[in-house]
Amino acid sequence: MSIELSRRSILKLTGLAGLGAAVTGCSTTPSGAATWSMWSSSPAERKVWDAFSQYVEQQLKVESIPTLTPSSGYPTKLDLQLVSGTAGLVTAVNGLLLQTYGARGAHRPLNDLIAADPDFDLDDFYPAIRKIATFNGQTYGIGFDVAPTVLYYNKTLLQKQGIAPPSPTEPMSWATFRELAIELSGPADQYGFTCAPAIDDLVSWIYSAGGNVMNAEQTVSTLDAPEALQAIQFVVDLFVKDKVTPPITNLVTESALANFLEGNVAFMQNGPWQVVNARKAEFDWDVMVFPAGPAGSLPRVSGSTFAIPSAVEGEELDLAWKLVKTLTSTGALDIYAEAGRNNPARMSSGSAFKPPPDNLGIVQQILAGKVGGGHPFDVTTNWNQVKQLLGQDLPRTFLGQVSVAEVVDGLKPRLDVLMQQHQDNIRQAEARKR
């Protein structure tokens, strides 16, 4: 059953009802145009989306009008567009927020459109992105990228220190990785490792330890379980005890990529989505599989999708579905992959995501289960609130101001409240379907 929501209903669901009067207005978008939104934070990224826009016009024979917004401001802008009725026919949705929008009813499930289209092959998309794009048993987005977190390494720096690069396909143990990071932090202003002091990076270590932020039913937090505590403590020790990371100057704006591009950091934890930006480096670098913890190499697998707002219907819905299919087609994703923007969500487009760097092919091998491993990023319908809560106190452990156990003890009851709120969101979404 489709979900039909009035503009006022969506305002209430998104919690932005008070903003309605401030953002209303008539749209000046030409009728029949293919309108879509995307985040874009660099000239290299904008070039990719310009190429996408040209491809859309060639395929659909209509005007393509993309709205590009810097990554940091995109979620807020998308919220405003959805509640004011000014969103495009198609909107890009980060996998972290897909459940949030699905629970609110802000985007429509796509199962009926997929089932009615014999020319659309959902099986060509990696299983991980299909899982990420699903909420409550329904597909809410079609993926355009998907990738596991990997380790970037500075080949020039390792060669200078006389250290052979570890195997790109056989994960290092945590102990080996720590020893290397310490060894490569010897000279002044040289560091063995960099990552963001935040939950988005910590989860890769937590998964690899056999833990998670929440239990399988997503009813309570398991951040206080031994596996999760072990993982968080390991990473915090790299910062505080072993001092193998660049000094943190600002917990909010700390950038692993900026640290790595300085040329004095041996290893960086990040995703293949940074390949297009890392190619600006003035040194030789490559990627390898994520280190293996007690449960193996299980870094987070992240992905992004294109979705259709619930307010889109009638003839506009037909164009919106054609636009989704075009933006996620092999032809479009080949453009995306060839630019090094990220690994495409379609398996048939994977060969276009190619060197440099030399080892880039391991991304598809990880997703195919041939080397290393991965764990789809588990999130909730209120993940922004979970992330905000974790971002209040957890980063202080990276400064050595408070112990991991103390912080987690304080977070646990508040996380459990958010898990219950998440369950309430699911029940409300199910009730609306009925």
C-alpha positions as CSV (number, residue, x, y, z in Angstrom):
1,M,0.0,0.0,0.0
2,S,1.5,3.4,-0.9
3,I,1.9,6.1,1.7
4,E,0.1,9.4,0.9
5,L,1.2,12.3,3.0
6,S,0.1,15.9,3.0
7,R,2.6,18.6,3.2
8,R,1.5,19.3,6.8
9,S,1.9,15.6,7.7
10,I,5.5,15.5,6.4
11,L,6.2,18.7,8.4
12,K,5.1,16.9,11.6
13,L,6.9,13.7,10.8
14,T,10.2,15.5,10.1
15,G,10.0,17.6,13.2
16,L,10.3,20.8,11.1
17,A,6.7,22.0,11.2
18,G,7.8,25.3,12.7
19,L,9.9,26.0,9.5
20,G,7.0,25.6,7.2
21,A,6.1,29.2,6.9
22,A,9.8,30.2,6.4
23,V,10.4,27.9,3.4
24,T,7.1,27.9,1.5
25,G,7.0,29.4,-2.0
26,C,6.3,28.7,-5.6
27,S,8.8,26.5,-7.4
28,T,10.3,28.0,-10.6
29,T,11.4,24.7,-11.9
30,P,10.4,24.1,-15.5
31,S,7.6,21.5,-15.9
32,G,8.8,18.2,-17.2
33,A,12.5,18.8,-16.2
34,A,14.5,16.1,-14.5
35,T,15.2,17.6,-11.1
36,W,17.5,15.9,-8.7
37,S,19.7,16.8,-5.7
38,M,23.2,15.7,-4.6
39,W,26.0,16.7,-2.2
40,S,29.2,18.0,-3.8
41,S,32.1,19.4,-1.8
42,S,34.9,19.8,-4.4
43,P,35.5,20.9,-8.0
44,A,36.4,17.2,-8.8
45,E,33.0,16.1,-7.5
46,R,31.1,18.9,-9.3
47,K,32.7,17.8,-12.5
48,V,31.3,14.3,-12.0
49,W,27.8,15.5,-11.4
50,D,28.0,17.8,-14.4
51,A,28.8,14.8,-16.5
52,F,25.9,12.9,-14.9
53,S,23.6,15.8,-15.9
54,Q,24.7,15.7,-19.5
55,Y,24.2,11.9,-19.5
56,V,20.6,12.3,-18.2
57,E,19.7,14.8,-20.9
58,Q,21.2,12.5,-23.6
59,Q,19.2,9.5,-22.3
60,L,15.9,11.1,-21.3
61,K,15.7,14.0,-23.8
62,V,14.6,16.4,-21.1
63,E,16.4,19.2,-19.3
64,S,18.4,18.0,-16.3
65,I,18.5,20.3,-13.3
66,P,20.7,19.1,-10.4
67,T,20.9,21.0,-7.1
68,L,24.4,20.5,-5.6
69,T,25.0,21.3,-2.0
70,P,28.2,20.9,0.1
71,S,28.2,17.6,2.1
72,S,28.0,19.3,5.5
73,G,24.8,21.2,4.7
74,Y,23.1,18.7,2.5
75,P,20.9,16.9,5.1
76,T,19.5,20.1,6.5
77,K,18.8,21.5,3.0
78,L,17.1,18.2,2.0
79,D,14.9,18.3,5.1
80,L,13.8,21.8,4.2
81,Q,13.2,20.9,0.6
82,L,11.1,17.9,1.6
83,V,8.9,19.7,4.0
84,S,8.4,22.7,1.7
85,G,7.6,20.7,-1.4
86,T,10.6,22.0,-3.3
87,A,12.6,18.8,-3.4
88,G,13.5,17.5,-6.8
89,L,11.9,14.4,-8.4
90,V,14.8,12.4,-7.1
91,T,17.0,13.0,-4.1
92,A,20.3,11.5,-3.2
93,V,20.2,9.9,0.3
94,N,23.1,8.7,2.3
95,G,22.6,5.2,3.6
96,L,22.9,6.5,7.1
97,L,19.7,8.5,6.7
98,L,17.6,6.2,4.5
99,Q,15.9,4.6,7.5
100,T,15.2,8.0,9.0
101,Y,13.4,9.2,5.8
102,G,11.7,5.9,5.3
103,A,10.2,5.9,8.9
104,R,9.0,9.5,8.4
105,G,7.3,8.7,5.2
106,A,9.3,11.4,3.4
107,H,10.3,9.0,0.6
108,R,8.2,6.3,-1.1
109,P,9.0,2.6,-1.1
110,L,10.0,1.5,-4.6
111,N,9.0,-2.2,-4.6
112,D,6.0,-1.6,-6.8
113,L,8.0,0.3,-9.4
114,I,10.7,-2.4,-9.4
115,A,8.2,-5.2,-9.7
116,A,6.4,-3.5,-12.6
117,D,9.6,-2.9,-14.6
118,P,11.0,-6.0,-16.3
119,D,14.0,-4.1,-17.6
120,F,15.3,-3.2,-14.2
121,D,17.6,-5.8,-12.6
122,L,18.0,-5.2,-8.8
123,D,20.3,-8.3,-8.7
124,D,23.0,-6.4,-10.5
125,F,23.5,-4.3,-7.3
126,Y,25.8,-5.6,-4.6
127,P,24.0,-7.3,-1.7
128,A,25.4,-4.8,0.8
129,I,23.8,-1.8,-0.9
130,R,20.5,-3.6,-1.2
131,K,20.6,-4.2,2.5
132,I,21.5,-0.6,3.2
133,A,18.7,0.6,1.0
134,T,16.0,-1.4,2.8
135,F,13.8,-0.3,5.6
136,N,11.0,-2.4,7.2
137,G,11.2,-4.9,4.4
138,Q,10.8,-2.3,1.6
139,T,13.4,-0.9,-0.8
140,Y,13.5,2.9,-0.4
141,G,16.5,3.7,-2.6
142,I,18.5,2.5,-5.5
143,G,22.2,2.5,-4.8
144,F,24.8,4.5,-6.8
145,D,27.8,3.6,-4.7
146,V,28.9,1.1,-2.0
147,A,32.3,0.4,-0.5
148,P,34.1,-0.9,2.6
149,T,36.4,1.2,4.7
150,V,40.0,0.4,3.7
151,L,43.5,1.4,4.8
152,Y,45.3,4.0,2.7
153,Y,49.1,3.8,3.0
154,N,51.9,6.2,2.1
155,K,54.2,4.1,-0.1
156,T,56.8,6.9,-0.3
157,L,57.0,7.1,3.5
158,L,57.3,3.4,4.0
159,Q,60.0,3.1,1.4
160,K,61.9,6.0,3.0
161,Q,61.8,4.1,6.3
162,G,62.9,0.8,4.6
163,I,59.6,-0.9,5.4
164,A,58.0,-3.2,2.8
165,P,54.2,-2.5,2.5
166,P,52.0,-5.2,4.1
167,S,50.0,-7.4,1.8
168,P,47.1,-5.5,0.2
169,T,44.8,-8.6,0.4
170,E,45.8,-10.4,3.6
171,P,44.6,-8.3,6.6
172,M,47.2,-7.4,9.2
173,S,46.4,-8.4,12.8
174,W,45.7,-5.5,15.2
175,A,49.0,-6.3,17.0
176,T,51.0,-6.1,13.7
177,F,49.2,-2.9,12.7
178,R,49.9,-1.3,16.1
179,E,53.6,-2.3,15.9
180,L,54.0,-0.8,12.5
181,A,52.2,2.4,13.5
182,I,54.5,2.8,16.4
183,E,57.6,2.1,14.4
184,L,56.6,4.6,11.7
185,S,55.9,7.3,14.3
186,G,59.6,7.5,15.3
187,P,60.9,10.7,13.6
188,A,59.6,14.1,14.7
189,D,56.4,15.2,13.0
190,Q,55.9,11.8,11.5
191,Y,52.9,9.6,12.4
192,G,51.8,6.1,11.9
193,F,48.0,6.5,11.7
194,T,45.1,8.9,11.3
195,C,41.4,8.4,11.5
196,A,38.4,10.5,12.6
197,P,37.8,10.5,16.4
198,A,34.2,9.6,15.9
199,I,31.8,6.7,15.8
200,D,31.7,6.5,12.0
201,D,35.3,5.3,12.1
202,L,35.1,3.4,15.4
203,V,32.5,1.0,14.2
204,S,34.9,-0.7,11.8
205,W,37.0,-1.7,14.8
206,I,34.0,-2.6,16.8
207,Y,32.6,-4.9,14.1
208,S,36.1,-6.4,13.6
209,A,36.1,-7.2,17.4
210,G,32.8,-9.0,17.1
211,G,30.8,-6.1,18.7
212,N,28.2,-3.6,17.6
213,V,26.6,-0.3,18.8
214,M,23.3,-2.2,19.3
215,N,22.0,-5.7,19.6
216,A,20.6,-7.6,16.6
217,E,17.0,-6.6,17.4
218,Q,18.1,-3.0,17.8
219,T,16.3,-2.7,21.2
220,V,19.3,-1.9,23.4
221,S,22.8,-0.6,23.0
222,T,25.7,-3.1,23.3
223,L,28.4,-0.5,23.4
224,D,29.3,-1.7,26.9
225,A,29.9,-5.3,25.7
226,P,33.5,-6.5,26.1
227,E,34.0,-6.7,22.3
228,A,33.0,-3.1,21.7
229,L,34.9,-1.8,24.7
230,Q,38.0,-3.7,23.5
231,A,37.8,-2.1,20.1
232,I,37.3,1.5,21.3
233,Q,40.1,1.1,23.8
234,F,42.5,-0.2,21.1
235,V,41.8,2.9,18.9
236,V,41.9,5.3,21.8
237,D,45.3,3.9,22.9
238,L,46.7,4.6,19.5
239,F,45.9,8.3,20.1
240,V,46.6,8.6,23.8
241,K,49.0,5.9,24.9
242,D,51.0,5.1,21.7
243,K,50.8,8.7,20.3
244,V,50.9,7.5,16.7
245,T,48.4,10.0,15.4
246,P,48.8,13.7,14.6
247,P,47.8,16.0,17.5
248,I,44.1,16.8,17.5
249,T,43.6,20.5,17.1
250,N,39.8,20.5,16.8
251,L,37.5,17.5,17.6
252,V,34.8,18.8,15.3
253,T,36.8,19.5,12.2
254,E,39.6,16.9,12.5
255,S,40.2,15.5,9.0
256,A,41.9,12.2,8.4
257,L,42.3,13.1,4.7
258,A,43.9,16.4,5.4
259,N,46.3,14.7,7.8
260,F,47.2,12.1,5.2
261,L,47.7,14.6,2.4
262,E,50.4,16.3,4.5
263,G,52.6,13.4,3.5
264,N,53.9,12.6,7.0
265,V,51.3,9.9,8.0
266,A,51.8,6.2,7.1
267,F,48.3,4.8,7.3
268,M,44.8,6.4,7.0
269,Q,41.5,4.8,7.7
270,N,39.0,6.0,5.1
271,G,36.8,4.9,2.3
272,P,37.3,4.6,-1.5
273,W,35.1,7.7,-1.8
274,Q,38.3,9.7,-1.1
275,V,40.2,8.3,-4.0
276,V,39.2,11.2,-6.2
277,N,40.6,13.6,-3.6
278,A,43.6,11.5,-2.6
279,R,44.8,11.6,-6.2
280,K,46.0,15.2,-5.4
281,A,48.7,13.8,-3.1
282,E,52.3,14.7,-3.9
283,F,53.5,11.2,-2.9
284,D,52.9,7.6,-3.9
285,W,50.1,5.9,-2.1
286,D,47.8,2.8,-2.3
287,V,45.1,1.0,-0.4
288,M,44.9,-2.3,1.5
289,V,42.3,-4.3,3.4
290,F,41.4,-3.3,6.9
291,P,43.2,-4.9,9.8
292,A,41.7,-8.1,11.3
293,G,40.5,-8.1,14.9
294,P,39.3,-11.0,17.0
295,A,36.3,-11.5,14.6
296,G,38.3,-10.8,11.4
297,S,38.5,-7.9,9.0
298,L,35.0,-6.5,9.2
299,P,35.1,-2.7,8.4
300,R,31.9,-0.9,7.9
301,V,30.4,-0.9,4.4
302,S,28.7,2.3,3.5
303,G,26.6,3.3,0.5
304,S,24.4,6.0,-1.0
305,T,21.2,5.9,-3.0
306,F,18.8,7.8,-5.1
307,A,15.2,8.0,-3.7
308,I,11.9,9.5,-4.7
309,P,10.0,11.8,-2.3
310,S,6.6,10.7,-1.3
311,A,4.9,13.8,-2.8
312,V,6.0,12.8,-6.3
313,E,3.0,11.1,-8.1
314,G,1.2,10.8,-11.4
315,E,3.2,11.7,-14.5
316,E,6.0,13.1,-12.4
317,L,6.4,9.6,-10.8
318,D,6.9,8.0,-14.2
319,L,9.7,10.6,-15.0
320,A,11.2,10.2,-11.5
321,W,11.5,6.4,-11.9
322,K,13.1,6.9,-15.3
323,L,15.5,9.4,-13.7
324,V,16.4,7.0,-10.9
325,K,17.1,4.2,-13.4
326,T,19.2,6.6,-15.5
327,L,21.2,8.0,-12.6
328,T,22.0,4.4,-11.4
329,S,22.5,2.9,-14.8
330,T,25.7,1.2,-15.9
331,G,26.4,4.1,-18.2
332,A,26.1,6.8,-15.5
333,L,27.9,4.7,-12.8
334,D,30.8,4.2,-15.3
335,I,31.2,7.9,-15.4
336,Y,31.2,8.0,-11.6
337,A,33.7,5.1,-11.3
338,E,36.1,6.3,-13.9
339,A,36.4,9.6,-12.1
340,G,37.5,7.8,-9.0
341,R,34.5,9.2,-7.1
342,N,33.7,5.9,-5.4
343,N,33.0,2.2,-6.1
344,P,29.7,1.9,-8.1
345,A,26.8,0.1,-6.6
346,R,26.3,-2.0,-9.7
347,M,28.5,-5.0,-10.2
348,S,28.4,-4.4,-14.0
349,S,30.1,-1.0,-13.5
350,G,32.8,-2.2,-11.1
351,S,35.5,-2.6,-13.8
352,A,35.3,1.2,-14.4
353,F,36.6,1.9,-10.9
354,K,40.3,1.3,-11.7
355,P,43.8,2.4,-10.9
356,P,45.3,4.6,-9.7
357,P,46.0,3.4,-7.1
358,D,47.3,0.0,-8.1
359,N,45.4,-2.0,-5.5
360,L,42.0,-0.3,-6.1
361,G,40.5,-3.6,-7.3
362,I,40.5,-5.0,-3.8
363,V,37.3,-2.9,-3.1
364,Q,35.3,-5.2,-5.4
365,Q,37.0,-8.3,-4.1
366,I,36.0,-7.3,-0.5
367,L,32.4,-6.7,-1.6
368,A,32.4,-10.1,-3.4
369,G,33.7,-11.9,-0.3
370,K,37.0,-12.9,-2.0
371,V,39.4,-11.0,0.3
372,G,39.1,-9.4,3.7
373,G,35.5,-8.7,4.7
374,G,32.9,-6.1,5.5
375,H,29.9,-5.3,7.6
376,P,27.0,-3.1,6.3
377,F,26.7,-0.1,8.5
378,D,24.0,-0.8,11.0
379,V,22.0,2.3,11.8
380,T,18.6,3.3,13.2
381,T,15.7,5.5,12.2
382,N,17.1,8.1,14.6
383,W,20.8,7.6,13.8
384,N,21.5,11.4,13.7
385,Q,20.5,11.5,17.4
386,V,22.5,8.5,18.2
387,K,25.5,10.0,16.4
388,Q,25.0,13.3,18.1
389,L,24.9,11.7,21.5
390,L,28.0,9.6,20.8
391,G,29.7,12.8,19.5
392,Q,29.2,14.7,22.8
393,D,31.4,12.6,25.1
394,L,33.1,9.8,23.2
395,P,35.6,12.1,21.5
396,R,37.0,13.2,24.9
397,T,38.5,9.8,25.3
398,F,40.7,10.5,22.3
399,L,42.2,13.4,24.3
400,G,42.8,11.3,27.3
401,Q,40.4,13.4,29.4
402,V,38.2,10.6,30.5
403,S,38.4,6.8,30.4
404,V,36.5,4.7,27.8
405,A,34.7,2.7,30.5
406,E,33.5,5.9,32.2
407,V,32.2,7.4,29.0
408,V,30.4,4.3,27.9
409,D,28.8,3.8,31.3
410,G,27.3,7.3,31.0
411,L,26.2,6.7,27.4
412,K,24.6,3.3,27.8
413,P,21.2,4.4,29.5
414,R,20.8,7.3,27.1
415,L,21.5,5.1,24.1
416,D,18.9,2.6,25.4
417,V,16.3,5.3,25.4
418,L,17.2,6.1,21.8
419,M,16.9,2.4,20.9
420,Q,13.3,2.4,22.3
421,Q,12.5,5.6,20.4
422,H,13.8,3.8,17.2
423,Q,11.4,0.9,17.9
424,D,8.5,3.4,18.4
425,N,9.4,4.9,15.0
426,I,9.2,1.5,13.4
427,R,5.8,0.8,15.0
428,Q,4.5,4.2,13.8
429,A,5.7,3.5,10.3
430,E,4.0,0.1,10.2
431,A,0.7,1.7,11.5
432,R,0.8,4.3,8.7
433,K,1.1,1.5,6.1
434,R,-2.1,-0.1,7.5
